Amino acid sequence: MTDREITRRDFLGSTLLASGAALLEGLSPAQILATKHQTPGQTTAQVPGATNDDWTGFGGVGEYRNSNGNTFAVLQAGHKMRDGGYSPLPTDTVDTGELFDCVIVGGGISGLAAALFFLRQAGPGKTCLILENHPIFGGEAKLNAFDVDGKRLIAHQGSAIYLVPYPHSFIGRFYDSIGLQTPKLSYQKWSGGDAEMTLGRTPYDSAGLATGQYGFWFGAKFGQKPGMWLIDPVGKQMSGAPVNEITRRELARWFSGKAAEEAKFIPPRYEGDETSRRLDAITLEQHFIERFGLSQETIRTFLSPVEGGGSGLGPDALSAYCDYAADLLHPLDDGSGEAVQMFPGGNTTIARLMVKALIPATIDGPSTVEAVSRNPVNFAALDTPGAVARVRLSATVVEVRHATDGTHGSHSASDAEKSEYVSIAYAKDGKVFRLKARSVVMAGGSWTTKHIIGDLPAAQRNAYAQFYRSPCMMANVALRNWRFLYKMGISGCRWFEGTGNYMDVRRMATVGLDDSTINPDSPVVLSVKVLYGYPGMPTEDQGHRGRAEMLTTSFREYEQRIREQFMAMFAHAGFDDRRDIAGIVLNRWGHAYLSPQPGFFFGKNGQPAPRAILRDAPFGRIAFANTDLAGAMDHRYSILEAQRAVGQLLDQVLIS
């Protein structure tokens, strides 16, 4: 660690937190963090725009400044619920007297979609309430905003890309219904006198890899002190990389795309076909070895955890089918190479369009992507008494239980069939409240749902025990310019040790932006995704260990690691972290990804798949949504799972 000064604007002072061992020995993150104290001379009040704890850190500016990832308040509330802190409910629980036709637990993409489907299909006069534990709706579809020398920069917190659908597909018609009527976006153009460089439209494109404007960095792990750069690794066929010849050949084949071209493999044609079931019986690592001829060492050292099917961990821990699940939604591929699209703040725009469609008064102006991107949220309009659609923020649901008049909840699963409604308790502003619903959609993650439903049957509870989640931290680093990268001749890079794995400069979609051009002197945000893979450990154990590491590391330490990483890689090109970094926001998602193990999708040993038990039918008056149940971390599946859950309630529970 250096003694390099970290500006007050960028961080909250803190000492290092307790080790991950303490977490694994039974202390909750809240208990560990309770021992923290301020760095002498630094207080949270001195940090403009900061939240009130040392762990969450600087949250940026604007409407999302107090909701960067899972904040400390959200963490505390969630772990108190998990640890039984609301069982039984406190004696001073307040009964609101409210009764809704449908209450939706979770205000992410799935929850918002469920509310839209319910109100569109249930008929006039029906009421719906969304309970969301964060200070703003969207789940992982939220953004960070920075003010850099008078310019507003935007980056995504989690949910990032969308794919252009066929116009008459279900997703295409849904997009159209919320105002996303032109799925292909316009992007920034190159400007200035410098020769144009290849830039992608997302932080995941690695656009410069094919044109030679990309670099691999090798550090101390590979005997390089200081580290060394290999610019244009594909064009040079990895020549000069500090690895053995076998690894060099394997990496050259993989990153050039030749491994995929040469592999004789026909991917699944539809979910549940013979190929998909065969893939679900093995790990993705085994599939990579068989299909591409890669060695286990190459996979675990250079591809893990990035090449993990979008499920948070490396190929060794995941079902091979997870690499193909999202492809079976079949986006529109018209040969233009423009199927993948991304708003400046990721799928935040889609979440805002959905809220606008649900409660028009929440965002002024027309239901267009430009209007919802530029106009502020009217938070008072979200939860208006008497409205048919309502969204209640910072409300952590702590108990869901079937009930009848004269009782506050059932005590067994069999009582659910006789219930008249569902009793829902939630914590907000230091108090616990209770209300009623004729039906419920559980649209939050599996890690909370299994704790919340008090009368959940053993079959569903055991199924949820097989849903393994892994963490992710999205570190958004705002820079005053990226001239140092241009000087190196790269627009993106990858590294194999330290914090994160890769980053790319991207052309931003011009929706909601004032700058329609980009050049090396433009301020940008580099998104560094930090994944936590531990190859060789069981899937569940990798998730636990990753959370322990992420939750017990202070904001200051993570910021210091990022600054040191950037200085090690870029100082030789003129980069200076004190001068060039304008701000850092960390978005910690403790359960960011469902990480499906072999057998998750279609079952094994003659047993049903865990997701099937939850998808096939409601439990009493409760139906289950969320992208977890699809097994693929894709917002389109969030929408489809919501449609299924609402349809089950309308057909089997709220029968008119």
PyMOL commands that set and color helices and strands:
alter all, ss='L'
color gray80, all
select helices_A, chain A and resi 20-24+29-33+44-46+72-82+109-121+170-178+207-209+220-222+245-256+258-262+274-280+284-292+296-303+315-317+320-323+326-329+348-358+360-362+369-374+379-381+413-418+446-452+458-464+483-488+539-551+555-573+577-580+610-615+627-629+635-652
alter helices_A, ss='H'
color red, helices_A
select strands_A, chain A and resi 94-100+102-105+128-131+143-148+151-156+162-163+189-190+214-218+228-231+340-341+389-392+396-403+421-428+431-437+440-442+469-479+492-495+502-504+517-518+524-531+581-594+622-624
alter strands_A, ss='S'
color yellow, strands_A
deselect
rebuild
show_as cartoon
